[in-house]
Amino acid sequence: MLPDLNEIAVFTRVVQAGSFTRAARELGMPKSTVSRKVSELEARLGAQLLRRTTRKLSLTDVGAAYYERCARIVADLDEADRTVTQMQDGPRGLLRITAPLHFGWIGGVVAEYLRDHPEASVEVVCTDRVVDLVAEGFDVALRFGAPSDTSLVARRLGALPRYLVAAPAYLARRGAPRAPADLAGHDVLVSAGARAGEPPGARWVLHRGARREEVRVTPRATANNLEVLHRVVLAGVGIGVLPAMRCELDVREGRLSRVLDAWSPADVPLHVVYPGTRHLSPKVRVFVDLVRERLGPALRGRRAGAAGAGPSSA
């Protein structure tokens, strides 16, 4: 039979108080309940723990040995309660985060979180693999695309623009397309992963304000990893679609050029995702709030900047 922790706690308090009356007052229980709990404990153990007289309460030898161990158990439970209470006061302990590869924005948010909460620590794992948060012990994830796991809570942060890009060497060799339909005659590089937001097959949907055009293209290469696709585009093999955050530096420094810059593929939504629980820990709640506060405006600003890009080449 498993020990009854309630009986143990009452017995320990009786010994520490020195009387049933005082223990009952400290525990907020009727004296009869306190006495009954101790009697039930003795009956369960088959041993007398306390000697009761009208003037004095004392431990038997068995009771003294039992109390010594019970006092440690109760103290440990009290300490466990205090630890939980303290951890609920603010972020403490390790926060494990997963984010897409090359998502540099997360660094600024992590730095602010650590600076503001000195009792917290962080582990960030960047991967384009879809991590099982619960099975792999992660607290929160940043993910592109539409959430697919209904057991997780997903908060939309905003959306990242994507660009059609090509290396200057490719455009010098093949010429720049002037309208979306021209893409059908070009070598194109297609992301095969849903994480990149591409529709299945060789179909690109481009937007220019309220206008929408669908173009059937013949892929020269496909890849399910944006790093691979990025490198192939840089090598001058063809035209590809890349997230703005990945290729903006290349565009600024001339390694890539935007193609049909007034047209763009659909933005990729970004979510902060975490396991759904009744009581969200402060370390997760505070980090999620911080991410939404910092990245939401940044994404809206980036979208506005993309919308005001250079003149159309169509």
GUKE-172317 format. One record per atom (N, C-alpha, C): x, y negated, z. Coordinates in steps of 0.05 Angstrom, whole numbers, plus 32768, in hexadecimal, padded with zeros to 4 digits. Each point is the difference from the previous one (the first is absolute). Layout:
XYZ;...
end
This chain:
801180188000;7FEF7FE88000;80127FE78000;7FF97FED7FEF;80107FE87FFF;7FFB7FEE8018;80157FF28009;7FFE7FEE8017;7FEC7FEA7FFA;7FF17FF78014;7FEE7FEA7FFE;800F7FE78009;80067FEF7FEC;80107FE88006;7FF17FED8013;7FE680007FFE;7FF07FEE8012;80048009801D;7FFF801A8005;8004800B801B;801C7FF9800A;801480037FEE;801B7FFB8008;80047FE28007;7FF47FEE7FEF;80027FE48006;7FF37FF8801A;7FE9800C8006;7FF27FFA801A;8011800B8017;800980187FFE;8011800C8016;80197FEE8005;800D7FF87FEB;80187FEF8003;7FF97FE6800D;7FEA7FF37FF8;7FF87FE7800D;7FF98003801D;7FF380178008;7FFA8005801C;801980028010;8014800E7FF6;80198002800F;800D7FE58003;80017FF17FEA;800D7FE68001;7FF17FEC8012;7FE680028000;7FF07FEE8011;80008008801D;8003801A8005;80018009801C;7FE58006800B;7FEA7FFC7FF0;7FE58007800A;7FED80017FE9;7FEB80108003;7FEB80027FEC;7FF27FE57FFC;7FFB7FF38016;7FF17FE67FFF;800F7FEB7FF0;801A7FFD8005;80107FEC7FF2;800380087FE3;8005801A7FFA;800280097FE4;7FE77FFC7FF1;7FE98005800D;7FE67FFB7FF2;7FFD7FE37FF9;80087FEE8012;7FFE7FE37FFB;80127FF87FE9;8018800A7FFF;80137FF97FEB;7FF7800B7FE5;7FF480188000;7FF7800D7FE7;7FE57FF67FF7;7FF17FF28012;7FE57FF77FF9;7FED80187FFF;800480148010;7FEF80188001;7FF38002801C;7FE9800E8002;7FF68007801A;80138013800F;80017FFD801A;80128011800F;7FFA801E7FFD;7FE680067FFD;7FF8801C7FFC;800B800C7FE6;80017FEF7FEC;800B80097FE6;801E80068002;800E7FEE800E;801D80058004;80058019800F;7FF180058016;800380188010;7FF980197FF0;7FEB7FFE7FEF;7FF980177FF0;801580077FEC;800C7FEB7FF3;801580057FEC;8018800F800C;80087FF78018;8017800E800D;7FF8801C8007;7FE88005800B;7FF7801B8007;7FFF80127FE7;7FF77FF57FE9;7FFF80107FE7;801C80077FF7;80137FED8003;801B80057FF9;800C80178011;7FFB7FFE801A;800A80158012;7FF4801B7FF9;7FE680007FF9;7FF280197FF9;800C800C7FE6;80057FEF7FED;800B80097FE7;801C800C8004;80107FF38011;801C80098005;800080188013;7FEB80038010;800080158014;80137FFA8017;80047FE78007;80137FF88015;7FF67FE6800D;80067FFE801A;7FFA7FE7800F;80177FEC7FFB;7FF87FE87FF7;80147FEC7FFB;80027FEB8016;7FE97FFB800D;7FFF7FEB8015;7FF5800B801A;800B7FF78016;7FF58005801B;7FEF7FE88007;7FE780048007;7FEE7FEA8006;7FF88001801D;80047FEB800E;7FF77FFD801C;7FF17FE58001;7FF37FFB8016;7FF17FE78002;80137FE88001;801980048007;80127FE98003;801680007FEB;800680177FF4;801880017FEF;7FFC80127FE8;800D7FF87FEB;800080107FE7;801D80077FFA;800680197FFC;801C80087FFB;800180167FEB;801780027FF3;800480147FEC;800A801A800C;7FF680167FF5;800B801A8006;801B80037FF1;800F80158006;801980047FF1;7FFA80047FE2;7FEB800F7FFA;7FF980047FE4;7FF77FE57FF4;7FF07FF18010;7FF67FE77FF7;80177FEC7FFA;801580008011;80167FEE7FFC;800F80067FE6;8004801B7FFB;800E80077FE7;7FEF7FF97FE8;7FE580048002;7FEE7FFA7FEA;7FFF7FE27FFB;7FFF7FF08016;7FFE7FE37FFE;80197FF57FF2;8017800B8006;80197FF57FF4;7FFF80017FE2;7FF680167FF5;7FFE80027FE3;7FE87FF07FF5;7FEA8001800E;7FE97FF07FF7;80067FE27FFF;800F7FF68013;80067FE48001;80107FF87FE7;801280117FF7;800F7FFA7FE8;7FEE80007FE7;7FED80138000;7FED80027FE9;7FEF7FE67FFE;7FF57FF88017;7FEF7FE98001;80107FE77FF9;80197FFE8009;80117FE97FF9;80057FFF7FE3;800580187FF4;800580017FE3;7FE77FF77FF0;7FE88009800A;7FE87FF87FF2;7FFB7FE28003;80067FF58017;7FFD7FE38003;80137FF17FEE;8019800A7FFD;80137FF47FEE;7FF780027FE3;7FF480177FF9;7FF680047FE5;7FEA7FEB7FFA;7FEE7FFD8013;7FEB7FEC7FFD;800B7FE47FFC;80147FF98011;800C7FE67FFE;800E7FFC7FE5;800D80157FF6;800D7FFE7FE6;7FEC7FFA7FEA;7FEA800F8000;7FEB7FFB7FEB;7FF57FE48002;7FFB7FF78019;7FF57FE58004;80147FEB7FF5;801A80038007;80147FED7FF7;800280007FE1;7FFF80197FF4;800280017FE3;7FE87FF47FF2;7FE97FFF800D;7FE97FF47FF5;80017FE18002;80127FF68010;80037FE38003;800D7FF37FE7;8010800F7FF2;800D7FF57FE8;801180167FF3;800B7FFA7FE8;800F80147FF1;8018800A800F;8002801A8003;8017800D800D;8006801A7FF1;801880098001;8007801A7FF4;80057FFE7FE2;800380177FF4;800880027FE3;7FE77FFF7FEE;80027FEE7FED;7FEB7FFE7FEA;800D800A7FE7;7FF480167FF5;800A800C7FE7;7FEF7FF67FE8;800E7FF57FEC;7FF37FF47FE9;800A800D7FE7;7FEE80047FED;800980097FE5;7FF67FEB7FEC;80107FFA7FEC;7FFA7FEC7FEC;800C80087FE5;7FF67FF57FEA;800B80077FE6;801E7FF87FFE;800D800E7FEE;801C7FF97FFA;80027FE37FF6;80157FF38008;80067FE57FF6;7FEB7FEC8009;7FF280058016;7FED7FED800A;800D7FEE8015;80107FEE7FF6;80117FEF8012;7FF07FEE8013;7FE77FFA7FF9;7FF17FEE8011;7FFD800B801C;8000801A8003;7FFB800C801A;80157FF88014;80187FFA7FF6;80167FF98013;7FFA7FE78010;7FF57FEB7FF4;7FFA7FE8800F;7FEB80058015;7FEC80107FFA;7FEB80068014;800B80108017;801180147FF9;800C80118015;80127FEF8012;800F7FED7FF5;80127FEF8010;7FEF7FEF8013;7FEA7FF57FF7;7FEF7FEF8011;7FF480118016;7FF780187FF9;7FF480128014;801480078016;801880077FF9;801580078013;80087FE78011;80027FEA7FF3;80077FE7800F;7FEB7FF98015;7FE780037FFA;7FEB7FF98012;7FFA80148015;800980197FFC;7FF980168013;801980108006;80107FF68014;801A800C8006;7FFF801D800A;7FE980098009;7FFE801C800A;7FF880137FEA;7FFD7FF67FE8;7FF880117FE9;801980067FEF;7FFF80177FF2;801480077FEC;7FF1800A7FE7;800F80007FE9;7FF380067FE7;801180137FF0;7FF480137FF2;800D80107FEC;7FF07FFD7FE6;800E7FF77FEB;7FF37FFC7FE6;800B80157FEC;7FEE800F7FF3;800880137FEC;7FF37FF77FE6;80117FF97FEC;7FF67FF77FE6;800180177FEC;7FE980067FF5;7FFE80167FED;7FE77FFB7FEE;8001800A7FE7;7FE97FFF7FEF;7FEF80198003;800980128012;7FF080188006;7FE97FF88012;7FE8800D7FFD;7FEA7FFB8011;80048010801A;80067FF28015;8006800C801A;7FE78008800F;7FFF8018800B;7FEA80088012;80067FF4801B;7FF27FEA8007;80067FF18018;7FFE80118019;7FEB800F8002;7FFB800F8019;801480178002;800380107FEB;801180178001;801E7FF98003;80077FE97FF5;801D7FF88001;80057FEB8016;7FEC7FFA8010;80057FEF8017;80047FE27FFB;7FF47FF67FEB;80027FE37FFA;7FE87FF1800B;80047FE78008;7FEB7FF0800C;7FF17FF07FEB;800E7FF67FEC;7FF47FEE7FEC;800F80027FE6;7FF17FFA7FEA;800C80017FE5;7FF77FE87FF0;80117FF77FEE;7FF97FED7FEB;7FFE80107FE6;7FE97FFD7FF2;7FFC80117FE9;7FF37FF07FE9;800A80057FE8;7FF47FF57FE8;7FE980127FF7;7FEE7FF47FF1;7FEA80107FF5;7FE880028012;7FEC800E7FF7;7FE78004800F;800580168015;7FF77FFD8018;800380158015;7FF080187FF8;800C80188005;7FF380197FF9;7FF980118018;800D7FFB8017;7FFC80108018;7FEB7FF28012;7FE8800B8001;7FEA7FF3800F;80048002801E;801380118009;80058002801D;80117FE9800A;800B7FF07FEE;80117FE98008;7FF17FE67FFD;80087FED8010;7FF57FE57FFE;80127FF07FED;7FF47FF37FEC;80107FF17FED;7FF67FE37FFF;80127FED8004;7FFA7FE38000;800E7FF47FE7;7FF07FF57FEE;800C7FF47FE8;800F7FE68007;80187FFE7FF6;80117FE98005;7FFE7FEC7FE8;7FFB800B7FE9;80007FEF7FE8;800880127FE8;800A7FF47FEB;8008800F7FE9;80197FF47FF4;801080117FF4;80197FF77FF3;7FFC80007FE2;80087FEA7FF3;7FFF7FFF7FE3;801580137FF3;7FFB80087FE8;801380107FF0;80057FF17FE6;801780057FF5;80087FF37FE7;800780157FEB;7FFB7FF87FE7;800B800F7FE9;801C7FF47FFC;801480127FFF;801C7FF67FFE;801080127FED;80157FF47FF5;8013800F7FEF;801B7FF28002;8015800F7FFA;801B7FF47FFF;80037FEF7FE8;800E7FEA8002;80057FEF7FE8;800B800F7FE8;801180158005;800B800F7FEA;7FEA800F7FF1;7FED800A800E;7FE9800E7FF2;7FF07FEC7FEF;7FFA7FE9800B;7FF07FEC7FF2;80107FF57FE8;801A7FFE8002;80107FF77FEA;800080157FE9;7FFF80198008;800080167FEC;7FE580057FF4;7FEB7FFE8010;7FE580087FF6;7FED7FE87FFD;80087FE9800B;7FEE7FE97FFF;7FEC80018017;7FF67FE88007;7FED7FFF8016;7FE380027FF6;7FEF8010800E;7FE480017FF8;7FF37FE58004;7FEE7FF97FEF;7FF27FE68002;7FE48002800A;7FF580197FFF;7FE580058009;7FFF801C800D;7FEE80058012;7FFF801B800C;7FFF80177FEC;7FF27FFC7FEA;7FFE80167FEC;801C80077FF5;80137FED8000;801A80067FF5;800F80158011;7FF880048018;800E80148011;7FFE801C7FF5;7FEB80057FF0;7FFD801B7FF5;801780077FEE;800E7FEC7FF5;801780067FEE;801B7FFF800E;80007FFE801B;80197FFE800F;800580198010;801A80038007;800880158013;7FF77FF6801C;7FF08010800E;7FF77FF8801A;800880148015;80037FF78018;800980118016;7FEA7FFF8015;7FF580188006;7FE78002800F;8005800D801C;7FF57FF48014;8001800C801B;7FEB80158001;800880188008;7FEE80178001;7FF38003801B;80077FEF8014;7FF68004801B;7FE97FED8006;7FEC800A800E;7FE97FEF8008;80097FEA8013;80178005800E;800A7FEC8013;80067FE67FF2;800880027FE6;80077FE77FF2;7FE77FF37FF4;7FE9800C8003;7FE77FF47FF8;7FFA80047FE2;800F80117FF3;7FFB80047FE3;7FE880137FFC;7FEF7FFB7FEC;7FEB80127FFA;800B801A7FF3;7FF180168001;800B80187FF4;80037FFE7FE2;8012800F7FF5;80057FFF7FE3;800F7FE87FF8;80017FFC7FE5;800F7FE97FF5;7FED7FEA7FF9;7FF57FF38014;7FED7FEA7FFD;80077FE98012;80057FE97FF4;80067FE98010;7FE87FEC7FFE;7FF87FF68017;7FEA7FED8001;800D7FE58008;7FFD7FEC7FF0;800D7FE68005;7FEA7FEB8004;80077FEC8011;7FED7FEB8006;800C7FE57FFB;7FEF7FEE7FF6;80087FE47FFC;7FE87FEF8009;80007FF88019;7FE87FF3800B;7FE980148000;7FE97FF77FF4;7FE980127FFE;800280147FE9;80137FFC7FEE;800380127FE9;800D801A8009;7FF980157FF2;800B801B8006;8004800F7FE6;8018800B7FFD;800580107FE8;800D801B8009;7FF680157FF3;800B801B8004;801180087FE8;801880098006;801380077FEB;8008801D8003;7FFE800F7FEA;800A801C8000;801D7FFF7FF8;8011800B8010;801D7FFF7FFA;800B801D8000;801780037FF2;800D801A7FFF;801A7FFE8011;8000800D8017;80187FFD8012;8019800C7FF3;80157FF08002;801B800B7FF8;800A80108018;7FF87FF88018;8009800F8018;7FEB7FFB8016;7FFC80138011;7FF07FFD8018;801080078019;7FF97FF48016;800E80068019;7FED7FFC8017;800280118015;7FEF7FFD8017;800F7FF18017;80157FF37FF9;80107FF18014;80077FE57FF4;7FFA7FEB800E;80047FE57FF6;801E7FF97FFD;8011800C8011;801C7FFB7FFD;800B800A7FE6;7FF780187FF8;8008800B7FE6;7FF67FEE7FEA;7FE67FF98001;7FF47FF07FEB;800E7FE57FFD;80067FF48017;800E7FE68000;801B80027FF2;800F80148005;801B80037FF4;7FFE80057FE2;7FEB800F7FF8;7FFD80067FE3;7FF97FE67FF2;7FEF7FF0800C;7FF97FE67FF3;80197FEE7FFE;800F7FFF8016;80197FF08000;801380097FEA;8000801A7FFA;8012800B7FEC;7FF87FF87FE3;7FE97FF37FFD;7FF87FF77FE5;7FF380157FEF;7FF48014800D;7FF380157FF1;7FE47FF97FF6;7FF27FEF800F;7FE57FF97FF8;7FF37FEC8013;7FE67FFC7FFE;7FF07FEE8010;7FF280108016;80027FF58018;7FF4800E8017;7FEF7FED8011;7FF1800B8012;7FF07FF18013;800D8004801C;80087FEA800C;800D8001801B;7FF27FED8013;7FFF80078019;7FF67FEC8014;80117FE78000;7FF47FE98003;800E7FE77FFF;80177FFF8015;7FFA800B8018;80147FFF8015;801980107FF9;7FFD80137FEE;801880117FF9;80107FF37FEA;7FF37FF17FED;800F7FF77FE9;80047FE27FFE;7FF57FF08013;80037FE37FFF;801D7FF77FFF;8011800B8010;801C7FF88001;800D80067FE5;7FFA80177FF4;800A80067FE5;7FF77FEC7FEB;7FE77FF78003;7FF67FEC7FED;800E7FE68004;80037FF78019;800D7FE78005;801D7FFF7FF7;800D80178002;801D80017FF9;8005800A7FE3;7FEA80047FF2;800380067FE3;8004801D7FF8;800080128013;8003801C7FF9;7FE7800C7FF3;7FE97FF48007;7FE680087FF4;7FF27FE77FF7;7FEE80037FED;7FEE7FEA7FF7;7FE380098002;7FEF7FEE8007;7FE480068000;7FF580017FE4;7FEF80137FFB;7FF380057FE6;7FE37FF98003;7FF57FF17FEC;7FE47FF88001;7FFA7FF4801C;800F7FEC8008;7FFF7FF7801C;7FE57FF48008;7FEF7FFA7FEE;7FE57FF78007;7FED80178006;800980187FF8;7FF080188005;800E80108016;7FF0800E8010;800C80108015;7FEF80188006;800C80168009;7FF08017800A;7FF27FF8801A;7FED80108008;7FF27FFA8019;801380008018;7FFB7FEE8013;80107FFF8018;7FFD801B800F;801580068010;800080188011;7FF97FF8801C;7FEA800A800B;7FF97FFA801C;8014800B8014;80057FF18015;801180098015;7FF08002801A;80038017800E;7FF180048019;801480068017;7FF87FF98018;800E800A8018;7FED8016800B;800C80178005;7FF080188006;800A800C801A;7FED800A8011;8008800D8019;7FEA80148008;800880148010;7FEC80148008;7FE97FF38010;7FE880087FFB;7FE97FF6800E;7FFE800C801C;80017FF08014;7FFE8009801C;7FED7FEE800F;7FF4800A8015;7FEE7FF08010;800E7FEA800E;80188006800B;80107FEC800E;801A7FFC7FF1;80017FEA7FF1;80187FFA7FF1;80167FF58012;8017800B7FFF;80167FF78012;80087FE47FFA;80097FF18014;80097FE47FFB;80167FFE7FEB;801280137FFF;80177FFE7FEE;7FF580017FE3;7FEC80107FFA;7FF480027FE6;7FEF7FE87FFA;7FEF7FF98013;7FED7FEA7FFC;800F7FE67FFB;80147FFA8010;800F7FE77FFD;800F7FFF7FE5;800C80177FF8;800E80017FE7;7FED7FFC7FE8;7FE9800E8001;7FED7FFD7FEA;7FF67FE37FFE;7FFA7FF48017;7FF87FE47FFF;80157FEE7FF4;801980058007;80167FF07FF6;800480047FE2;7FFE80187FF7;800380067FE3;7FEA7FF17FF1;7FE78002800A;7FEA7FF27FF2;80047FE28000;800A7FF68016;80047FE38002;80167FF67FEE;8016800F7FFE;80177FF77FF0;7FFE80087FE2;7FF880187FFA;800180097FE4;7FE77FF77FF1;7FEA7FFE800D;7FE77FF77FF1;80047FE67FF2;80087FEA800E;80057FE77FF2;801680017FEB;801580108006;801680037FEC;7FF6800C7FE6;7FEF80148003;7FF6800E7FE8;7FED7FED7FF0;7FF07FF1800E;7FEF7FED7FF3;80107FEA7FF1;80167FF7800D;80117FED7FF3;800E800B7FE8;800880198001;800D800D7FEA;7FED80047FE8;7FE780068007;7FEC80037FEB;7FFB7FE67FF2;7FFF7FEA8010;7FFB7FE67FF4;80177FF87FEE;801980078009;80177FFA7FEF;8001800F7FE6;7FF780198002;7FFF80117FE7;7FEB7FF57FED;7FE97FF6800C;7FEB7FF67FEE;80097FE77FF2;80137FF1800B;80097FE87FF3;801A80037FF1;800480197FF6;801980067FF1;80007FF27FE6;801680037FF1;80067FF27FE8;7FEC80047FEA;80037FF37FE9;7FEC80017FEB;7FFE801B7FF3;7FEA80057FF4;7FFB801A7FF3;801180027FE7;800980197FFB;800E80057FE7;7FED800C7FEC;7FE680038008;7FED800C7FED;7FF67FEC7FEC;
end
